Amino acid sequence: MKINKILKIGKFDKFSKKNDLYIGEWCDDNYLNTPGKYFVNDNSYTKKNILKNHLQYLKYYDELEEFVIKKLNLHHKTNHPQRYWKILLGNWLNWYIKIIINRFNLLDHLLQKQKFKQIQFNINKNTELNSQGTSDINLFCEDPNWNSKVFLKIFKSLKSKTKFKIFYENKRNETNKFKNQIKKSFSTKFLNLISKFFTKKEDIFFIETYFSKIILFKICLRLFQFPVFWRREPFLFKKTNSKIRKRIKISFNFKNDPLKNFIFSNVFNFIPNCLLEGYKDNLKQSKTLPYPKNTKLIYTASNFNSDELFKIWTAEKTLNSTKYVIAQHGAGYENFRFHIEKPNEILTPDHYLTWGWGLNDQTFTDKNIFIKFFVTRIFKKSKYSNSSIKKQIVLFLPDRFPSRYTWNTYKEYLEILKLIKNFINFINQSVFKDTILKPLRRCRNDNFQELNKDIKYWYSFNNKIKIIDGNENIHQVYKKTKLCVFFYNSTGVLELISLNKPVILVLSKNQWFNIPKKILKSYEELFKVGVFYKDFESAAHAVNKISKNSDKWWFNKKRQNVLSKFRKKFAQYSHSLDGDFVKQIKMLKNY
């Protein structure tokens, strides 16, 4: 067999369509419009391989975490408990293992099944594998240079005889901007100074709560605390010390498991600087934070993941019996099977406030207590009721998941886009006139670039399509919309069910596969009454009928009974959110 293909890994100046094969869609800026034949036939996005790779992740996690924590204690000459370091690690270890599983299995499979004339890597010389903060891995996994360097390291570990060539770039690497020290803004300085002035040392500490400002204001008043709005403070960046990393790392040799060897042997090549070089300086910095010194309870919904100073401050406080409470801040928990196994935000706090689900059927220990609470981002139902302006139908579009999972998120995204186009093609013209698309924009380094690509993609599909203003407040969108249609398992679906407003969820086969078995019955019940759909064509036909009188359809007695049952489990509504919360938080404080 003639070997004439060159495998390209990286983003090259020109995208060649001759004898080249690219390892992934991420190698091409125009991947939305490039035929799939130019990319490797990555089979990671199949049910069989998703489960297989996920079992690998579960197999490695606990052992690797134990090893990392032991080494961190030895290096820093501390003896902190597992919980302390879990708080600092955040979800970094989750993503590290999953990313390496995806990259390693892909390249290993390719080299075993296919012969290449040459493998070419395109890498910026200044690219580093390790980030400054733990959550930066979500940005790095999207960077072509970082991915190329990861693949090169894997390739060398596999000891393949395939010829290879490295093209080094000298231009500025995009990931370098995440290496630059973040400066504290004037508004953060001002707000935290004011907050410190009006805060008592024993006050409950609230930061990034997922409550609206008005609700948080009322909560503080009910607790007899002056209402303050804390901002996160930037942590200190430190230069990578290769000598320290060489000294601390260990080369493993697990029999018949090269993937495990790579993950364990390289973890300290990837581990963020804030946990190694910058730990001691940031520990000192955390002690200067203006937060209440003697607080008995810390409450957040999102800082557990990316706020490095907050995490150190909180970990230190938990050593002295301060209660730590985290609240659910989105839909990707109980209803997403590949997030719920090892989530830092559930395994580290004393209490975890959910939107309705509890400890039943959970695999976590009884030590961690689930508290059934309410959806927190919404206002009162009356704020959304203005029937005179409810005309539009909004299609809430997914974006591409960051490449931090064990499967190819590009292929997943391209498949869903095709299905959504089919859905739109089946909508009646009269319905299409009232239909608006709302793209999703996540917070990451290619934020606007990816969003603009998506918008351009939809206009090329249909130049008459309407796209909602990205700056429009989500509550205003809910208020003006007679029917919301979601194509991903969104927080918005739960919020609208909580508010009892018409909503439809349409999922692909693989998206449906991502729903955990323990809650599948609840989703099947909404499928039977036509709220959730597994087929895009039938969902479009349903929208054609429903759009004539969406309220009449939604408030059907049988449908409402099923929705009420679902709401109690996953999207509870509170008529007095601040009052109910204060009752709960007082109990937790004295627990």
Secondary structure as GFF3:
##gff-version 3
##sequence-region A 1 591
A	DSSP	beta_strand	6	9	.	.	.	ID=ss1
A	DSSP	beta_strand	20	22	.	.	.	ID=ss2
A	DSSP	three_ten_helix	25	27	.	.	.	ID=ss3
A	DSSP	three_ten_helix	36	38	.	.	.	ID=ss4
A	DSSP	alpha_helix	47	76	.	.	.	ID=ss5
A	DSSP	alpha_helix	82	89	.	.	.	ID=ss6
A	DSSP	alpha_helix	92	113	.	.	.	ID=ss7
A	DSSP	beta_strand	118	124	.	.	.	ID=ss8
A	DSSP	three_ten_helix	134	136	.	.	.	ID=ss9
A	DSSP	alpha_helix	137	140	.	.	.	ID=ss10
A	DSSP	alpha_helix	144	158	.	.	.	ID=ss11
A	DSSP	beta_strand	164	169	.	.	.	ID=ss12
A	DSSP	three_ten_helix	174	178	.	.	.	ID=ss13
A	DSSP	alpha_helix	186	198	.	.	.	ID=ss14
A	DSSP	beta_strand	205	207	.	.	.	ID=ss15
A	DSSP	alpha_helix	213	222	.	.	.	ID=ss16
A	DSSP	alpha_helix	242	248	.	.	.	ID=ss17
A	DSSP	alpha_helix	258	270	.	.	.	ID=ss18
A	DSSP	three_ten_helix	273	275	.	.	.	ID=ss19
A	DSSP	alpha_helix	279	286	.	.	.	ID=ss20
A	DSSP	beta_strand	297	300	.	.	.	ID=ss21
A	DSSP	alpha_helix	303	306	.	.	.	ID=ss22
A	DSSP	alpha_helix	308	318	.	.	.	ID=ss23
A	DSSP	beta_strand	323	327	.	.	.	ID=ss24
A	DSSP	alpha_helix	344	347	.	.	.	ID=ss25
A	DSSP	beta_strand	351	354	.	.	.	ID=ss26
A	DSSP	beta_strand	369	372	.	.	.	ID=ss27
A	DSSP	three_ten_helix	381	384	.	.	.	ID=ss28
A	DSSP	three_ten_helix	387	389	.	.	.	ID=ss29
A	DSSP	beta_strand	392	396	.	.	.	ID=ss30
A	DSSP	alpha_helix	409	425	.	.	.	ID=ss31
A	DSSP	alpha_helix	429	432	.	.	.	ID=ss32
A	DSSP	beta_strand	435	438	.	.	.	ID=ss33
A	DSSP	alpha_helix	447	461	.	.	.	ID=ss34
A	DSSP	alpha_helix	474	480	.	.	.	ID=ss35
A	DSSP	beta_strand	481	486	.	.	.	ID=ss36
A	DSSP	alpha_helix	491	499	.	.	.	ID=ss37
A	DSSP	beta_strand	503	506	.	.	.	ID=ss38
A	DSSP	alpha_helix	509	513	.	.	.	ID=ss39
A	DSSP	alpha_helix	517	528	.	.	.	ID=ss40
A	DSSP	beta_strand	532	533	.	.	.	ID=ss41
A	DSSP	alpha_helix	536	546	.	.	.	ID=ss42
A	DSSP	alpha_helix	550	554	.	.	.	ID=ss43
A	DSSP	alpha_helix	557	570	.	.	.	ID=ss44
A	DSSP	alpha_helix	577	589	.	.	.	ID=ss45
###
